[in-house]
Structures are given as structure tokens and as C-alpha cells.
Amino acid sequence: MKKMMLMLLGMLAFPAIAFAHPGHDMANFASGFTHPFTGIDHLLVMLAVGYWAGQSQSSARWQVPMQFVVFMLGGVVLGAMISGLAFVEVAIAVSVLAMGLVILLNTSINWIWQLALTTVFALLHGFVHGQELVAAGNGLAAVAGMLLATTILLSLGVYLASFKDQIGLLLQRGLAALLTFSGLYLLIA
């Protein structure tokens, strides 16, 4: 417990962790692929969206993750065409917090609203990556890597939702707490 607290305090001492995207080199397939696993906002939101979709017994179970990937790609295109918007980083932090609250409250909403919320989050995440790709001067290889990794994380989230026993409840609570605290940290830092 003591080591865990020290590690958490160490992470809090480095506010660069809080920034959703600076420092990620999006220059090739490998860097595009690794970003979703190393960008805390991307990692958590992808797992959460997959988990949230996986809790559904309807067609939304796979429709939501597929739609996320498509609209994230649309966000990449928009980000490459439109110069920076200051609110996007804050909106991404809000998406982390919002997904934490959705999972924490075990919220069941109409699948149309679920798709709409997912679409907004996907566009925001893609938008920032589109701007990074323009700055890096490379596009297709990094986007392909990022989309593959995103699909893997979304699928992993759907898989995690299949655990309905005590472990599943622990996973749900842990993911919700991690998302909520990370979202708050991203907003405050």
C-alpha cells in the first residue's frame, strides 16, 4: 500500500502526464499504434467506451465501438483541416470524467444517446490527433496504427464487460474510479 501511494504521488508530481497529447511523436505506424496505450486519456476512454458498449445486450454492443473508430477517423480529418481549437483538450478531459461517471453510476441510457455521446468523444479524440499528424508531417501510417490500437482497446473493453461475477464488479468499480479521478486530474492540472 505504501509503495502504491508513493507511486501515485510520483505520478502527480509530473504534470506532463496530465496533458492529453503533447510529447507523442505521431510520425509512423509504430508511434500511431503505441499512442493509444501510452496516452492515458485515450487508453481510459477506449476501454470505457468498449466496456459501456459491452454491457448492452443489443446491437449497440459492437455498433458503438465501430462507430467510435469511424468518427475518430472523421475527427482526424477535421483536425488536419482546421487549426487548433483551445477547448478540445478540456473537452477530452471532460470525456474521461464523463465516461467514469457513466460507468460508476452504471447508467443505462437509450442507445441513440449512447451513440451520440460516443460520436462526440470520438470526434474530439480524432481532432487532436489530426492536428498532431499535420505537425508531424505524416498521416496514413500513423493513423492506421492508431486506429488498429483503438480497435484493440475498444474490443478489450467489450470483453471486460462480459465478466458478470465479483471480478466483473471489481473491474467496473476500478475502471470507473480511475476514469473519474483521471478526468478530474486532467481538468485541474
C-alpha positions in Angstrom: 0.0 0.0 0.0 2.8 2.3 0.9 4.6 1.7 -2.4 1.3 2.3 -4.3 0.8 5.7 -2.6 4.4 6.7 -3.3 4.0 5.8 -7.0 0.7 7.7 -7.2 2.4 10.8 -5.6 5.3 10.4 -8.0 2.9 10.4 -10.9 1.1 13.5 -9.6 4.5 15.3 -9.4 4.8 15.2 -13.2 2.0 17.3 -14.6 3.1 16.5 -18.2 1.2 13.2 -17.6 -2.0 15.2 -17.4 -1.7 16.7 -20.8 -3.6 14.5 -23.2 -1.3 14.7 -26.2 1.9 16.7 -26.0 5.1 14.7 -26.4 3.6 12.0 -28.6 5.5 11.6 -31.8 3.0 10.6 -34.5 5.5 10.0 -37.2 4.9 6.4 -38.3 2.8 3.3 -37.8 4.6 2.2 -34.6 4.1 5.6 -32.9 0.5 5.8 -34.0 -0.1 2.3 -32.6 1.6 2.9 -29.3 -0.1 6.3 -28.6 -3.5 4.8 -27.5 -1.6 2.6 -25.0 0.5 5.4 -23.6 -1.9 8.4 -23.7 -3.8 8.0 -20.5 -6.9 9.8 -21.9 -7.0 7.6 -25.0 -6.4 4.4 -23.1 -9.1 5.0 -20.5 -11.8 6.4 -22.8 -11.3 3.5 -25.3 -11.6 0.9 -22.5 -14.6 2.7 -21.1 -16.5 3.1 -24.4 -15.9 -0.6 -25.1 -16.9 -1.6 -21.6 -20.1 0.6 -21.8 -21.0 -0.9 -25.2 -20.2 -4.4 -23.9 -22.8 -4.0 -21.2 -25.5 -3.7 -23.8 -27.3 -6.8 -25.0 -28.4 -5.1 -28.2 -26.7 -4.4 -31.5 -25.0 -1.5 -29.8 -22.6 -3.9 -28.3 -20.4 -3.8 -31.5 -22.1 -0.8 -33.2 -20.8 1.7 -30.6 -17.1 0.6 -30.9 -17.3 0.5 -34.7 -18.9 3.9 -34.8 -16.2 5.3 -32.5 -13.5 4.2 -34.9 -15.3 5.7 -37.9 -15.9 9.1 -36.2 -12.5 9.2 -34.7 -11.2 8.9 -38.2 -13.5 11.8 -39.2 -12.1 13.8 -36.3 -8.6 13.2 -37.6 -9.6 14.6 -41.0 -11.2 17.6 -39.3 -8.2 18.2 -37.1 -5.9 18.1 -40.2 -8.0 20.7 -41.9 -8.9 23.1 -39.0 -6.3 24.9 -36.9 -6.2 24.4 -33.2 -9.2 24.9 -31.0 -8.4 25.7 -27.4 -11.4 23.9 -25.9 -10.6 20.5 -27.3 -8.1 19.4 -24.6 -10.5 20.4 -21.9 -13.3 18.6 -23.7 -11.2 15.5 -23.9 -10.6 15.7 -20.1 -14.4 16.1 -19.7 -14.8 12.9 -21.8 -12.6 10.9 -19.4 -14.6 12.2 -16.4 -18.0 11.7 -18.1 -17.2 8.1 -19.0 -16.1 7.5 -15.4 -19.4 8.8 -14.1 -21.4 6.8 -16.7 -19.7 3.6 -15.6 -19.7 4.5 -11.9 -23.4 5.2 -11.9 -24.0 2.1 -14.1 -26.1 4.4 -16.3 -28.4 2.8 -18.8 -29.4 5.2 -21.5 -31.2 5.0 -24.8 -28.8 3.5 -27.4 -29.3 6.6 -29.6 -27.9 8.8 -26.8 -25.1 6.3 -26.3 -24.2 6.6 -30.0 -24.4 10.4 -29.9 -22.2 10.7 -26.8 -19.7 8.2 -28.3 -19.7 10.2 -31.6 -18.8 13.4 -29.8 -16.0 11.8 -27.8 -14.6 10.1 -31.0 -14.6 13.4 -32.9 -12.7 15.2 -30.1 -10.1 12.5 -29.8 -9.6 12.3 -33.5 -9.4 16.0 -33.9 -6.4 16.4 -31.7 -4.7 13.5 -33.5 -5.3 15.1 -36.8 -3.6 18.3 -35.6 -0.6 16.2 -34.4 -0.3 14.5 -37.7 -0.2 17.8 -39.6 2.6 18.9 -37.2 4.5 15.7 -37.7 4.1 15.8 -41.5 2.9 12.2 -41.7 -0.5 10.8 -41.9 -1.6 7.5 -43.2 0.8 5.2 -41.4 0.3 6.8 -38.0 -3.5 6.9 -38.5 -3.5 3.2 -39.4 -1.5 2.3 -36.3 -3.7 4.5 -34.1 -7.0 3.0 -35.5 -5.7 -0.6 -35.0 -4.7 0.1 -31.4 -8.0 1.9 -30.8 -10.0 -1.1 -32.1 -8.0 -3.4 -29.9 -8.7 -1.3 -26.8 -12.4 -1.0 -27.6 -12.6 -4.8 -28.1 -10.8 -5.3 -24.8 -13.4 -3.1 -23.1 -16.2 -5.1 -24.6 -14.5 -8.3 -23.4 -14.1 -6.8 -19.8 -17.8 -6.2 -19.7 -18.5 -9.9 -20.2 -17.3 -10.6 -16.6 -20.5 -10.6 -14.6 -19.2 -12.1 -11.4 -17.4 -10.5 -8.4 -14.3 -9.8 -10.6 -16.5 -8.0 -13.1 -17.9 -5.8 -10.4 -14.4 -5.0 -9.2 -13.3 -4.2 -12.8 -16.3 -1.9 -13.2 -15.6 0.0 -10.0 -11.9 0.2 -10.6 -12.3 1.5 -14.2 -14.9 4.0 -13.0 -12.7 5.3 -10.2 -9.7 5.5 -12.4 -11.6 7.4 -15.1 -13.3 9.7 -12.6 -10.1 10.6 -10.8 -8.1 10.9 -14.0 -10.7 13.1 -15.6 -10.7 15.4 -12.5 -6.9 15.5 -12.6 -6.8 16.4 -16.3 -9.2 19.2 -15.7 -7.4 20.6 -12.7 -3.8 20.2 -13.8 
